[in-house]
Amino acid sequence: MRRWRGVALSLIIGILLIMGAPAVYQALTDDGSEGDALRALCLSPTWRGRFTEVGLTLGTIPAVKGTDVDLGGKPLTLEKWREHHEAAFERTCKAMRATVPGLPALSGGDSGWAPALQTLLGALAGGLATLGVTAWQSARSQAATQAESLRQAAREFRQEAERYLEQWEDPDGGRPSHHPVLIRRMDLSSRLLQIQRLHPRWKSPERLLRTLGEELSMGDQSWWLSLGKNLGDEAGKLRAKLKRFDEEVGVLSESVQHPLWTRRDKRDVEQGDPLKGAPATAAVTAPGEPPE
């Protein structure tokens, strides 16, 4: 799960940088010069008349007397009025600039390094996002490969075990060798050990390994020969165990392939080994739930 957490962290950092880059850029480059230039424009003798007209239209200025603001018979210069009505002045000033076509754009006085910083932040955010996506795709592909390898190993073990059982049940089957079953069981065990190392908190790999070694050893020749008339009954029991074991491996494989889609199931810890008498429904976790 560690690699999935790293992938998610990289994606989150990249997204936050992409979203925050404009705000960071604005904060670093906003030195107030644009606002000062706009105020100077509105207070200049050339544009005072236009300013008061816009103010009267908007209602931010109650009345005017010449180029002064008339507050109930008390004239105030625009400079004095601005000191006591900053918000109204700013609104009127911005509206005036918007209504006058051809006014030159005001510059915030960007320093030479500010655009470079914005580019750097964008590149960093894009790089982290790309890294996160690439890592996620790689982890997803690796998980799919591991899950398929586990399924294949379990499938081959069951096929070999079934063949072994059929040979013992066949009166003319002779004494089949236990060696092919051991080879498939060792391969399946190595796959389960790999999953156990990748997900140390999961309980199913440990349980399946124990079941594989204790309940599905399949017996050697001396054990089968000692069964006598009970050979068919024991073979049937082993087939049932193989079926339930295969179902559990299937659930584990799904969890390996989609670790972020699953959640831990406490029942898996509480219910012990299903192949020692517990019902099969208690052993197999519902689809979408993890094997731990």
Phi and psi in degrees as a GROMACS rama.xvg file:
@    title "Ramachandran Plot"
@    xaxis  label "Phi"
@    yaxis  label "Psi"
@TYPE xy
-60.9997  -40.5022  ARG-2
-66.8513  -32.4645  ARG-3
-69.2959  -36.2482  TRP-4
-65.4712  -39.8595  ARG-5
-63.8725  -39.9221  GLY-6
-62.4669  -47.6816  VAL-7
-62.3851  -40.2086  ALA-8
-64.0449  -42.5552  LEU-9
-61.8656  -42.5031  SER-10
-64.6104  -42.7959  LEU-11
-63.7276  -44.3946  ILE-12
-62.416  -43.0316  ILE-13
-61.6546  -44.0242  GLY-14
-64.4388  -42.974  ILE-15
-63.671  -38.928  LEU-16
-66.5244  -41.2815  LEU-17
-62.1067  -42.964  ILE-18
-72.0047  -34.0702  MET-19
-91.8987  -12.3366  GLY-20
-58.0436  -46.4296  ALA-21
-60.2543  -40.0577  PRO-22
-67.0131  -40.9076  ALA-23
-63.6932  -44.0569  VAL-24
-60.339  -43.889  TYR-25
-64.1892  -42.3053  GLN-26
-65.4246  -36.0205  ALA-27
-78.0879  -27.2192  LEU-28
-101.868  -11.032  THR-29
-83.0175  99.8323  ASP-30
-102.174  8.56188  ASP-31
84.2814  -2.10526  GLY-32
-67.5492  -32.9839  SER-33
-66.5716  -43.5055  GLU-34
-62.9528  -40.307  GLY-35
-62.6854  -41.4291  ASP-36
-64.8662  -38.3679  ALA-37
-67.0896  -41.6744  LEU-38
-63.4343  -42.5677  ARG-39
-62.1097  -37.1655  ALA-40
-64.2829  -44.801  LEU-41
-69.5339  -27.5881  CYS-42
-91.5043  -4.52442  LEU-43
-70.0391  148.849  SER-44
-56.3465  -31.8856  PRO-45
-65.8256  -35.5745  THR-46
-110.427  5.40355  TRP-47
-63.7541  -42.5787  ARG-48
-61.6972  -44.6423  GLY-49
-62.6768  -38.4054  ARG-50
-61.3277  -47.9166  PHE-51
-66.2908  -34.8885  THR-52
-61.9704  -44.6066  GLU-53
-64.4592  -40.0321  VAL-54
-62.6346  -41.3734  GLY-55
-64.5466  -39.4291  LEU-56
-64.7387  -43.2743  THR-57
-75.7553  -22.5841  LEU-58
88.4432  5.70713  GLY-59
-75.6163  -24.2955  THR-60
-112.21  121.667  ILE-61
-69.6267  -40.5446  PRO-62
-163.432  161.602  ALA-63
-130.281  155.395  VAL-64
-135.811  101.655  LYS-65
70.7355  -120.707  GLY-66
-107.192  8.27532  THR-67
-97.4319  160.798  ASP-68
-89.435  129.985  VAL-69
-100.375  111.841  ASP-70
-107.08  85.0298  LEU-71
62.9058  43.1623  GLY-72
87.3933  -0.570978  GLY-73
-111.368  101.943  LYS-74
-73.9856  140.425  PRO-75
-129.968  139.149  LEU-76
-65.7884  159.175  THR-77
-59.05  -35.5705  LEU-78
-63.028  -44.0212  GLU-79
-68.9205  -42.221  LYS-80
-61.0962  -38.7557  TRP-81
-62.3815  -36.2457  ARG-82
-60.5145  -32.0708  GLU-83
-102.493  -10.2176  HIS-84
-138.045  60.554  HIS-85
-61.6867  -45.6818  GLU-86
-63.3777  -43.0394  ALA-87
-65.1547  -38.4023  ALA-88
-63.4208  -45.1865  PHE-89
-63.3161  -42.3877  GLU-90
-63.7112  -44.6777  ARG-91
-65.6665  -39.6724  THR-92
-64.7832  -44.8046  CYS-93
-65.8595  -39.0741  LYS-94
-65.8096  -40.0671  ALA-95
-61.76  -43.9928  MET-96
-63.103  -37.0336  ARG-97
-69.5212  -26.0294  ALA-98
-88.915  -7.80625  THR-99
-104.504  106.554  VAL-100
-70.0499  147.262  PRO-101
88.821  -1.35564  GLY-102
-68.274  137.88  LEU-103
-65.4493  144.25  PRO-104
-65.0626  138.724  ALA-105
-85.872  139.862  LEU-106
-104.583  139.798  SER-107
-80.7876  1.1038  GLY-108
70.6795  43.72  GLY-109
-56.5012  135.707  ASP-110
-80.0965  166.765  SER-111
-64.9639  -29.0967  GLY-112
-86.3083  -16.8326  TRP-113
-64.1097  -49.7945  ALA-114
-60.3275  -35.782  PRO-115
-64.7991  -36.8036  ALA-116
-65.6586  -42.3239  LEU-117
-61.0686  -42.328  GLN-118
-63.4216  -41.2455  THR-119
-64.677  -42.8471  LEU-120
-63.0531  -42.3125  LEU-121
-62.7241  -42.2293  GLY-122
-66.147  -40.2684  ALA-123
-64.0629  -44.7863  LEU-124
-62.794  -44.856  ALA-125
-63.0621  -38.9709  GLY-126
-64.581  -42.5515  GLY-127
-66.7076  -40.3192  LEU-128
-63.1121  -42.5845  ALA-129
-63.7819  -42.1692  THR-130
-61.2804  -42.5924  LEU-131
-63.8379  -43.8013  GLY-132
-64.6726  -43.3096  VAL-133
-62.9765  -43.6748  THR-134
-65.111  -38.7553  ALA-135
-64.0274  -43.6248  TRP-136
-64.1337  -40.1313  GLN-137
-65.6632  -44.5188  SER-138
-64.356  -39.0674  ALA-139
-64.8412  -42.6918  ARG-140
-65.2623  -41.7645  SER-141
-64.5043  -41.5991  GLN-142
-64.1987  -40.2346  ALA-143
-63.7531  -39.7978  ALA-144
-64.8822  -43.7626  THR-145
-63.7097  -41.5712  GLN-146
-64.7338  -42.4943  ALA-147
-67.6202  -37.2715  GLU-148
-63.2612  -38.8138  SER-149
-66.256  -44.1195  LEU-150
-60.6806  -44.0835  ARG-151
-64.0002  -43.2108  GLN-152
-63.784  -40.6057  ALA-153
-67.5014  -38.5326  ALA-154
-64.262  -44.9482  ARG-155
-67.5604  -37.564  GLU-156
-63.8025  -46.0776  PHE-157
-63.9675  -40.7602  ARG-158
-62.0007  -43.1374  GLN-159
-68.5595  -38.5553  GLU-160
-66.4731  -41.1319  ALA-161
-61.8611  -41.6667  GLU-162
-63.2424  -39.7915  ARG-163
-63.696  -42.5909  TYR-164
-64.3997  -42.8621  LEU-165
-61.7073  -38.1038  GLU-166
-67.155  -37.566  GLN-167
-71.4728  -32.3416  TRP-168
-75.6743  -22.8814  GLU-169
-78.546  119.248  ASP-170
-57.6615  -28.223  PRO-171
-99.4208  12.334  ASP-172
-79.1006  -9.5243  GLY-173
72.8047  -147.925  GLY-174
-116.785  91.6916  ARG-175
-64.7222  151.197  PRO-176
-77.6255  140.118  SER-177
-83.1516  -11.2108  HIS-178
-61.8107  -45.426  HIS-179
-59.9295  -36.0647  PRO-180
-66.3484  -41.0307  VAL-181
-61.6603  -40.2886  LEU-182
-61.8804  -47.0451  ILE-183
-66.8367  -36.0158  ARG-184
-67.9907  -37.5587  ARG-185
-65.1537  -39.2583  MET-186
-64.4715  -44.2468  ASP-187
-65.091  -38.6961  LEU-188
-61.6703  -41.3302  SER-189
-64.509  -35.5783  SER-190
-66.5588  -43.0158  ARG-191
-66.3751  -37.4057  LEU-192
-64.475  -37.2876  LEU-193
-63.0888  -43.6828  GLN-194
-64.6109  -38.2968  ILE-195
-63.2351  -38.1669  GLN-196
-69.3216  -36.8119  ARG-197
-73.6775  -30.8795  LEU-198
-129.355  73.3841  HIS-199
-63.834  -19.4316  PRO-200
-88.4724  -9.93581  ARG-201
-75.3049  141.149  TRP-202
-95.8201  -26.8873  LYS-203
-61.2237  -42.9647  SER-204
-56.563  -42.7058  PRO-205
-64.1227  -43.1712  GLU-206
-65.6383  -42.1929  ARG-207
-66.087  -37.125  LEU-208
-63.657  -41.8305  LEU-209
-64.7552  -43.8489  ARG-210
-62.8878  -40.8936  THR-211
-62.2219  -38.3914  LEU-212
-81.5191  -32.3851  GLY-213
-100.188  -44.0074  GLU-214
-94.7987  -22.3904  GLU-215
-121.978  37.8383  LEU-216
-71.0827  -19.2644  SER-217
71.797  -6.14701  MET-218
73.5059  149.642  GLY-219
-97.2678  -176.621  ASP-220
-60.1305  -42.8156  GLN-221
-62.725  -36.1857  SER-222
-68.5298  -44.4362  TRP-223
-65.0553  -39.8699  TRP-224
-66.3092  -27.9148  LEU-225
-77.7363  -12.1433  SER-226
-75.0271  -32.0175  LEU-227
60.6319  -124.88  GLY-228
-70.5692  -15.3488  LYS-229
-84.3256  2.22873  ASN-230
-58.6261  -44.8454  LEU-231
-63.2321  -40.7692  GLY-232
-64.0998  -43.0523  ASP-233
-66.0277  -37.1634  GLU-234
-64.0458  -39.6168  ALA-235
-63.952  -41.549  GLY-236
-61.6895  -41.9051  LYS-237
-65.7978  -36.3767  LEU-238
-63.9361  -40.6183  ARG-239
-64.5814  -40.2423  ALA-240
-66.9432  -39.1908  LYS-241
-61.2765  -40.2761  LEU-242
-64.116  -47.3088  LYS-243
-67.3977  -37.2457  ARG-244
-62.5744  -42.8512  PHE-245
-63.5015  -36.5947  ASP-246
-64.714  -41.347  GLU-247
-67.4764  -38.2434  GLU-248
-62.9875  -36.2886  VAL-249
-62.3074  -42.1838  GLY-250
-64.3772  -43.2898  VAL-251
-61.4711  -40.7714  LEU-252
-61.3515  -41.117  SER-253
-62.975  -40.2614  GLU-254
-67.3201  -36.3204  SER-255
-64.6426  -41.8094  VAL-256
-73.7869  -32.3231  GLN-257
-128.902  66.3959  HIS-258
-66.5046  -24.943  PRO-259
-84.1468  -10.3246  LEU-260
-95.1021  -2.93578  TRP-261
-114.256  163.693  THR-262
-133.045  156.297  ARG-263
-70.1581  140.764  ARG-264
-109.96  114.202  ASP-265
-64.4126  -27.4871  LYS-266
-59.1666  -31.0131  ARG-267
-63.4186  -30.9164  ASP-268
-82.5655  -34.6504  VAL-269
-81.9971  -23.5922  GLU-270
-97.5328  7.19445  GLN-271
61.7918  -160.272  GLY-272
-87.438  119.893  ASP-273
-70.0617  -20.2304  PRO-274
-83.9861  3.36413  LEU-275
-110.218  43.2445  LYS-276
111.074  -19.8866  GLY-277
-74.2745  151.504  ALA-278
-60.7293  151.208  PRO-279
-64.0715  -32.4844  ALA-280
-66.5976  -25.6703  THR-281
-78.6586  -17.9271  ALA-282
-88.2948  -36.6049  ALA-283
-92.8987  117.454  VAL-284
-67.4661  146.881  THR-285
-64.0899  150.262  ALA-286
-54.4896  137.748  PRO-287
93.4596  -6.08258  GLY-288
-110.24  145.599  GLU-289
-79.8895  162.233  PRO-290
-88.7397  44.6957  PRO-291
